[in-house]
């Protein structure tokens, strides 16, 4: 019994390892070596009146933010261009129209002078309103230009007070521009409404949301996000899919972003030469409230519409992103001058908008295309992508079967001997 359990575990481990190799194919070619501009980060700090609250380790939220900023400024990598923008820091009055314009750049994005930046932070006093939406729009403008990493880190303790300019919609508009700007949000002792709003802002741009209860958490998280901007990344290339294969853009190996409306089909073309293998994956993000039970379909079809292979995935409302992928190996040809085959990738979704939810802009789509040298033979890619691993799997199954039979025979023999004695 133990032997069979171990064999079963070994087979499961093998299946998991081989399947993982398919789910996360390596070797995607993107322009990682191209010279990029210096990474830029802007810290956007809420300085509204509620930041006076003294509920973070016995001190005020404002003092916790100042301490975190000072430590982060000391640890900021030299190559990162950093700036600081405030919201609600200057207007003390009750005029809503004026209060919703209260956002200013405390320290411009550029080469960091730590002493000057710390001096500017020290002058901050909790004051007025919470114009998150206007501050995000201004911050996106502060980071405009260049092809390097761009990241906004928003620290706030409350909801935006300048509706109807919904900061979540502002974040979606920023994402729709395809400029590769990420917004990370941190909520200081947040309530449920604040948490939902800040999470929505982060999700819209592929960022992260973190709930903060202590000073050390704030310092550590802001520091992580600033340092992350210095990490080498592959910048997605904005592309616009077509409604039909004939008019679709031709893609090379790389990472691409697009927008797809609810229930829409988008086509992209990829050239695959004999002896090469096409590996493609797609992720569609539900960046707004959608109805449960949805799916994403990725199909590789010929220019005449015949399906070659497909990948599909379904969700039920418990995840914000649905991903799937496929592989297509093209066999070698005896003709050295054999032309490449044009394969059309079709991305479809079955999302539907919840009542009252805007359907435009479309949902974020991230498409990875990887054309690599194929296996020795096209038949080497068997069902489930196990390829020649089927031989090993078969041997393990046969060994397990024979071991089970042998163990059963020995057990019966021992029982027979016991009864005889």
N, C-alpha and C positions, 0 to 999 in steps of 0.2 A: 504493500500500500504506500509506504514512504517513498519507495523507488518511483512509483508511478506519479506521485505528487511532485517529486523533484523534476521528473521529466516534463510534466505538464507545465511547471513553472518555467523551465528552460525554454520550452516552445513559445510560451507567452512572451518571455523576455526577448526572444529572437524576433517575433512578430512586431513587438513594440519598437525595437531598434531599427528594423528594416523599414517599418512604416514611417518612423521619424525621418529617415533619410529622404522619403518622398515628400513629406509635408514641409520640410525645410531644405530645399535644394540649395547647394552651395555654388559659388562661381558666377553669380550674377554680375555682369559687367556694367559698371556705371562710372561716371567721370569723377573718381575719387582722387585722382592725382592732379586734376586741374587746379591751378593756383586760385585760391579763394580769398575774398576780403576777410579782414579780421572779424572775429565773432563779436556781435553787439548784444548787450543786455541792458534793459532799462527796468529799474526797480520802481514800481508804482505804489506809493504808500498812501493809505487812507489816513488823513489827519483831521477827520471830522470830530465833532464834539464828543461822540461816544467813546473815543479813544482815551478819554480821561478815566474810564472805569478801572478800578483797582482789583482785578480778579485774575492776574497772572503772577503766581508765586508771590503774592502779597504786594505787588507793585502795579502801576498803571500799564495799560496796553501800550501807551506811547513810549514809556521808558523801556519796555521790553523790546519794542521795535528799534529804538535808538541803539540799545546795546547790541542787538543782532546786526544792525547795519555797520556799526563800528568794527565788529569782529570780522564780518564778511569783507569789508573794504580792505582790511589788513591781509586777507587770504586770497583776494582776487588775483587770478593769473595775469601775468604781464601782458599777454597777447589779447586779453579781453578788453574791449572798449565798453565802458560802463557809464550809465547815466541814471539820474534819479528824478522822478516826476511825482508831484504831490496832487492830491485832490482834497478839497475842503480845508485848505491850510490858511486862506487869506481873508475870506469874507465872513464877518461875524453877524451880519444882519439877517432879516427874516424874508427878504424878497427872493422868492423861489427862482425867478428868471435869472437874477444875478448870481445866486448861489450855485446854480447849475452850470455856470461858466467858470467856476472856481477850480481851475486846474492849471498848474504851472510847472515848468522845468526847473527843478531846484539845482541840478548839476547836469550840464550838457553831456550827451553821449560822446565819448572820445577817450583819449589816453588818460588814465586815472591819476589824479593828484590826490593822494589819500588824505593829506592834511586839509586841503581845501574842501574835499567832499565831507569829511567829518565835521568841519566847522559849520558847513551849511546844514547838516543834519541836526546839529546841536541847537539851532535856532527855532526848530519846529515846536509849535504849541497847538494842541487840539482846538479846533475852531468851529467849523461850519458844517456844510452839507456833504452829501456823498454822491457826487456826480461820476459814477464809475463809467457809464457809457461814453460821455465826452472825454474822459481821461484816456480811455483805451484808443479812441480815434486819434487823439493827439500823440499818444505814445507810438502808435503805428507809423505816424508821420515822422516822429523823431528817429525811427529806425529805418526809414526808407532809403533805398539805394544799396548797391553792392550785392554780391552773391554769397556772402558768408552766412553763418548761423545768426538768426535773429530771434531773441526771446524776451518776452515781457513777463515779469514776475509781479503779480498783483497781490498786495497784502491788505486785507480789509476786515472789518469786524461787523459789517452790517450790509443790508440791502441797499441798492441804488435808490436814491430819493428823487431822481429826476426823470421818472416815467412821463410820457410814453416812449422815450428813447430807451428801449430795452437793451441792456448791455449784452445779453445773450445773442440778440439779433445783430448787434454790432460785431461781436466775435465771429458770427457766421459770415457777415459781409467781408470781414478781414480775411477769413479762410477762403472765401470764394475768389478773391483776387489772385490766389495761387502764388503768393510771394514767399511761402515757406516760413511764415512767422508763427511761432508757438507762444501761447499764453498759458502760464502756470499760475494757479491761484492758491492762496493760503488764507484760511478763515480763522481769525482770532476768537476763541471761545464762541463759535458760531451757533446760532439757533437753526431750526430746520429750514426756514425760508432762505436764510443767508447761505447755508450749505448747498441747497438746491440751485440757487442762482450762480454761485461760484463754480459748482460742478459743471453746470451747463456751459459756462464761459470756457472752461478748460477743455471740455469734450469737443467743442466746436472747432478747435484748432489742433486737436491731438495732444493737448497738454495734460497736466496732472492737477488734481486738487488734494490739498492736505489740510486736515483739521489740526489746529494748534491750541494746546492747553498750557504749555510751559515755555519759558524763555529758551531753554536749551534746544527744544524742538524747533523753535523758530530760527535760531542761529544755524543749526545743522541743516535744515531744509533749504533755506535761502542759499547757504554756502554750496550745497550740492547742485542746485540749479544753475548758479553762476559758473561753477567749474564745468558743469556738463556742456555749457555753450562752447567751451574750448576743445571738446572732444571732436575728432574728425568724423564727419558725417557725409552721407550721400544725399545731396539735395535733390528732391524729386523734380522732375521736369513737367511743367504744365502742358497738357495735350488735350485736344478736343476730339473725342470720338465722333463717328458719323452714324447716321441712322441706317446706312446700308454699307455692305462690304465694298462695293465698287468705288465709293467716295471716301473710304476710311484712310486715315494717315498711316504711313509705314513706320514702324517702330524698330529700333535696334535694342540690343540688350541694355537694360537700365531700369530705373524706378520712375514711374509716371503718376501724375495726379490728374483727376478729372472730376466733373460733377455729373450726377445722373439723377434725373427726375424719377418720381415714383412710377413703377411699372414700365420703365423705359428700356430700350435696347441700345447698346453702344457698340460699335465695331471698330477694330484696329487690325492692321495688316502686319504680318511678320514674314520675312523671307527665310526659308529653311533649306539649306543645301543638302545634297545627298551625304549621308554619313554624320549629319548633325542631329541634335535632339533639342526640341523646343520645350522649355519648362516655363510655365506661367502660373501666376497666382494673383488673386484679386481680393481686396477687402473693401467692403462697403460699410460706412459708419452711419448709424442712426443718430444723427446729431440733433434730433428733435423728437417730440413724443410721437410714437407710431403705434398702430394697432398690433396686437400680438399675432403670432404665427406668420412668419415671413421667411423668405429664402433668397439665396443668391445663386445664379447659374453662370458658369464659365464654359463656353463651348469653343472647340477648335473645328472650323468647317472649311471646306474648299471654297474657291471663288464661285463655284456653282451651287453652293448651299448644302453639299453633302456633309453630314456630321462625321468627324474623324474620332474625336474623343471628347468627353465632358467631365466637369467636376461640379458638384453642387453641395450646398449646405443649407440648413434650416435653423431658425431660431424661434423662440417663443416669448420674447420680451424680457428675458433675463440677461441679455448681453447687448452691448452697444455696437459691436462690430461683428460682422459675419464674414468669414473668409473661406475660400476654396481654391483649388489648384488643379493642374493637369500636366501630363507629359506626353510628348509625341516624338518618337524617334523616326527619322527618315532613313530608309535603308541605303547602303552604299550603291553606287552605280558603276558599271563597267565603263561607261562613257565618261572620260575625264572632263568633257565639256558639257555635261548634263546641267541644265539650268536649275536654279533654285525653285522650290515650290512656294507659292504664296499661300500662307495660311491666314485665315481670318479668325480673330478672337472676338467672340460675342459675349458681352457682359450684360446680364439681365437681372432684374430684381423683382420681388413680389411684395415690396413694402407698400403700405397704404397709410395715409396720414390720418391722425386722430382728429376728432372734430375741432374745428377752429384753428388748426395748425397750418401755417403757410407751406406751400409745396415748392416754392422757389426761394433761394437758389436750390439746385438739386443737392442730393446728399454726396458727401466726399467719397471719392473712389480712389484707391491706391492700387496700381497695377505694376507687378514686377514681371519683366520679360527677360528670359535668360536663354540664349542660343549657344550651346556648347557642343564639343565633340561627343558624338553618340557612342553607345556601347559597340562592341565588336560586331554584333548583328542586331538588327531591329527586333528580332524575336527574343533577344536577351531581356527585354522588358516585358515580363509576364504580368498576369493579373495581380493587382494590388502593388505593382512595382517591385515584386520580390526578385524577378529575374532568375538568375541561376541559384539564388537562395532556396528555390523550391527543392533542389536536389538535397541540400542539407536539411531542410525542413522534413522532406520525405524520409530521409535516413533516420532522423530523430523520432518521427512518428512510428516507423517500422521497429526501431530499437525498443521504444516504449511498449509497443504491442507484444513483441517477443518476450520482453522482460516480464510483462504482466502474465503472459501464458505460462512462462517458466515458473514464476512465483506461485501461480495457482496450482500447477502440477506438483511442485514441491510441498505446498501446504496440504494438498489432498493426500500425498504420500505419507507425510508426517502424521496426519490424523488417522490414516489406515493403520500405520505401525502402532500408534498409541492404543487404538481400539484392540488390536491383536494382542498386545501385551497386557 
